Amino acid sequence: MGYNSIAWLPLALGLTILGLVLSYLTYRRRGLRPATMGAAFSLLPIAAYLTGSIEMLWKIGAAIGQFGSGFVFSPMKWAGIGVTGLAIALFRAAGGGTRRKASREARRAARADRRGEADGSTPPAIAKTRGRAASTDLLPAERQRVAADRTTAATPAKGSRKAAVSDDDDLKDIEDILRKRGI
């Protein structure tokens, strides 16, 4: 059955009229907004016929069907799928994804370096990378040292006099600034 064997104008016109009638019934039951949406969808079949989109979609569907039927019965195309699968397996086995991950981490570290230079303070290279990726690139002893540095830097020891003094100094600085501004 070809494109020309179907009477497209009556079909598109019938779908449009049916949709407009249903939109009117929707207007009476549910209001203007849903009816307007229904009218918009109802106009699409006649618009597709008038613009020639139905013929284009028919040709696309026929081409996909022809490709699919030729594909199913062709041993050469199935061999191509097998070779593609082998190539993907070899790529994964060679670590193609790992290289991409390493280059991504290098770009992140370079961006962090640029940010640190702009701020005037350059944080240590290990602290720049976050998450598991940074810890998996390190040796076990280095991982333990980095973890210990992070915990000691993040939380001062409880009851330590030095931590209390630095907190008091910070608060005094803030109080001085507030006094100068009259707050």
Phi, psi and omega in degrees: 000126182259177182296319185285348182277356180250136177277095187284323182298309179298324179295311180295318180295318179297317178296321179294315180295316178301316179296321179292322177296316178295326177294322178296317178295324176295321178300317182292327184268317191243348176114185189286316186299309178297326179292322178295319176298318179296320179295322179298315178293328181293331181280348182296319181298316181289326177295320178295322178293314184293330179272352181085011181291330180297317179295319179298314179296324177298315181294322178296315178298319179295320180293319178295319178297319179294317178298315181297317181291325176287331182287318185296323186260011183253112178295330180295320179290324176293324175296322177298321177295319178297317179295322177297317177298319178297318179297319179295318180296318178294321178299315180293321181292328181282351177087032179300323178290328180292319179299318180296320180294319180295318180293325177296317178295323178296319178296319178297317180296320179296319177297319180295323176299314180297320178295319180295321178294322180293324180283339182095352178236128180254113178288159179300151186298326182289324182287342183290320181274139183249162169080199185288329185300321181291319184284335180282339179278350184262158173287160183303319180295320179294322178301316180296319180296317180295317179297319179294319178298319181295316183289321180288326179287327184282320184231116176289156182296141180291139176078000180285134184292324182297318179296320180292322179294317181294325176295318179296320179298318178297316180294323178296320178298318180294318178298319178298317180296317179295321178296319181297326181272357177077030181256000000 
